[in-house]
Amino acid sequence: MANVLNRKGETLQDPRLVQKLLSDPRAGWLWLLPRIWLGYQWFEAATHKITNPAWVSTGDALKGYWLNAVSIPETGRPPISFDWYRTFIQFLLDSQAYTWFAKLVAYGELLIGLALILGAFTGIAAFFGGFMNWNFMMAGSASTNPLLFVAAIGLILAWKVAGQVGADLFLLRWIGTPWRAAETPAVSGAVRSVTSAAD
């Protein structure tokens, strides 16, 4: 694996504090409170939606939100700053995607909340939560989204340890990651020769 080197040929290292926060399993205790807090925010937001027919039956709640987002007032700034994003939301409105998309939002929030509270696939749950926060902000809703987005970024960066005080303690050990690099012949040969020499 290639490393970033300085002009003296030395590998650039992360600061020790960053290494501990993002890679030391004991840091899971530090991430426990932010993780559960963030998970509770998503869980609470979802419970209001999944009990509301305007979200899980008709999708009218999301339709109203989108209609407000794409509106362009006569004075002042529109809720959406970027034309391409307004066009995207208008396309969703025109195709009546709110009828199924509202369910996706409501139950997606519930799954994100439960995963974060349990510490199950924490990095993935935080990513989808952050993605939803980003979309809410792009549609002009600040509210608590910026703070939730920052918390999600922290959990994404600390994905290896943020769920260690939770289900990831077992899930990451049992399942591993799909991007694990294959062992190179040179390394495995060196291990065999060291083992042979030890015998």
SULKA-V476703 format. One record per residue. N is the residue number from 1. SS is DSSP state (alpha for helix, beta for strand, coil for the rest). OMEGA is omega as a letter, one per 40 degrees, with the letter a starting at -180 (999 if undefined). Layout:
n = {N & N}
ss = {SS & SS}
omega = {OMEGA & OMEGA}
This chain:
n = {1 & 2 & 3 & 4 & 5 & 6 & 7 & 8 & 9 & 10 & 11 & 12 & 13 & 14 & 15 & 16 & 17 & 18 & 19 & 20 & 21 & 22 & 23 & 24 & 25 & 26 & 27 & 28 & 29 & 30 & 31 & 32 & 33 & 34 & 35 & 36 & 37 & 38 & 39 & 40 & 41 & 42 & 43 & 44 & 45 & 46 & 47 & 48 & 49 & 50 & 51 & 52 & 53 & 54 & 55 & 56 & 57 & 58 & 59 & 60 & 61 & 62 & 63 & 64 & 65 & 66 & 67 & 68 & 69 & 70 & 71 & 72 & 73 & 74 & 75 & 76 & 77 & 78 & 79 & 80 & 81 & 82 & 83 & 84 & 85 & 86 & 87 & 88 & 89 & 90 & 91 & 92 & 93 & 94 & 95 & 96 & 97 & 98 & 99 & 100 & 101 & 102 & 103 & 104 & 105 & 106 & 107 & 108 & 109 & 110 & 111 & 112 & 113 & 114 & 115 & 116 & 117 & 118 & 119 & 120 & 121 & 122 & 123 & 124 & 125 & 126 & 127 & 128 & 129 & 130 & 131 & 132 & 133 & 134 & 135 & 136 & 137 & 138 & 139 & 140 & 141 & 142 & 143 & 144 & 145 & 146 & 147 & 148 & 149 & 150 & 151 & 152 & 153 & 154 & 155 & 156 & 157 & 158 & 159 & 160 & 161 & 162 & 163 & 164 & 165 & 166 & 167 & 168 & 169 & 170 & 171 & 172 & 173 & 174 & 175 & 176 & 177 & 178 & 179 & 180 & 181 & 182 & 183 & 184 & 185 & 186 & 187 & 188 & 189 & 190 & 191 & 192 & 193 & 194 & 195 & 196 & 197 & 198 & 199}
ss = {coil & coil & coil & coil & beta & coil & coil & coil & coil & coil & beta & coil & coil & coil & coil & alpha & alpha & alpha & alpha & alpha & alpha & alpha & alpha & coil & alpha & alpha & alpha & alpha & alpha & alpha & alpha & alpha & alpha & alpha & alpha & alpha & alpha & alpha & alpha & alpha & alpha & alpha & alpha & alpha & alpha & alpha & alpha & alpha & alpha & alpha & coil & coil & alpha & alpha & alpha & alpha & coil & coil & coil & alpha & alpha & alpha & alpha & alpha & alpha & alpha & alpha & alpha & alpha & alpha & coil & coil & coil & coil & coil & coil & coil & coil & coil & coil & coil & coil & alpha & alpha & alpha & alpha & alpha & alpha & alpha & alpha & alpha & alpha & alpha & alpha & coil & coil & coil & alpha & alpha & alpha & alpha & alpha & alpha & alpha & alpha & alpha & alpha & alpha & alpha & alpha & alpha & alpha & alpha & alpha & alpha & alpha & alpha & alpha & coil & coil & coil & alpha & alpha & alpha & alpha & alpha & alpha & alpha & alpha & alpha & alpha & alpha & alpha & alpha & alpha & alpha & alpha & alpha & coil & coil & coil & coil & coil & coil & alpha & alpha & alpha & alpha & alpha & alpha & alpha & alpha & alpha & alpha & alpha & alpha & alpha & coil & coil & coil & coil & coil & coil & coil & coil & coil & coil & alpha & alpha & alpha & alpha & alpha & alpha & alpha & alpha & coil & coil & coil & coil & coil & coil & coil & coil & coil & alpha & alpha & alpha & alpha & alpha & alpha & alpha & alpha & alpha & alpha & alpha & alpha & alpha & alpha & coil}
omega = {a & i & i & a & i & a & i & i & a & i & i & a & i & i & a & i & i & i & a & a & a & a & a & a & i & i & i & i & i & a & a & a & i & a & a & i & a & i & i & i & i & a & a & i & a & a & i & a & a & i & a & a & i & i & a & i & a & a & a & i & i & i & i & i & a & i & i & a & a & a & i & a & i & i & i & a & i & i & i & a & a & a & a & i & i & i & i & i & i & i & i & i & a & i & i & a & a & a & i & a & i & i & i & i & a & a & i & i & i & i & i & a & a & a & a & i & a & a & a & a & a & a & i & i & i & i & a & i & i & i & i & i & a & i & i & i & i & i & i & i & i & i & i & a & i & i & i & i & i & i & i & i & i & a & i & a & a & a & a & a & a & i & a & i & a & a & a & i & i & a & a & i & a & a & a & i & a & a & i & a & i & i & a & a & a & a & a & i & i & i & i & a & i & i & i & a & a & i & 999}
